[in-house]
Amino acid sequence: MTVTVPPMVSGGLPVIGHLVEMLRNRESLFKRGYAEHGDLFTIKLGPQPFW
């Protein structure tokens, strides 16, 4: 079985990924993800990707 991970949203920082933006401005992060990739995208919180 092959798992395909959705595309990553731009702007993540090394090590912490999108964690700071998620805490400060979650709406902006999700709007950017939708604008870049549509309904399904990945963000990174620390070392863990979430989709």
N, C-alpha and C positions, 0 to 999 in steps of 0.2 A: 504494500500500500504506500502510495506517495502522498505526502501532505504538502500542499502549496500554500505558502504564507502570503497574505495580501501585502501590497506595497507599503513601505514605511513612509510616514509623514516626514517632511523635511524639518530641520531645525533642532534635532536632538543633540544634546551635549555628550561628550565622552563620559563614560561610566554611569552617569545619572539619567541619560536619555532625555525624555520629555517631562521629567518629574517636576522641575521648577515651574514650567509653564502650566502643568496640570494643577498645581497648587495655587498659582497666581491668577490664571485666566483660562479656565477650562473651556469656556465657550469659544474663545478664539482658536484654541488648539483643534477642537472638533470641526469648526467651520473651515479652517485651513485644510484639514484632512479631507473633508468632503469636496472642497474646491479642487484639490490636487488629484484625488483618486475616486471620487464618487462615494457610494454607500458603504464600501468595505475597505478598510485600511488598517494599518498596524501602528501603534505607538509603543514606545519603549519606556518603561518605568523602572529605573535602575537597570539591572542586567536582564530583566524579563520582558520579552515582547508580549503585547496584548492586542488581540484583534476581535 
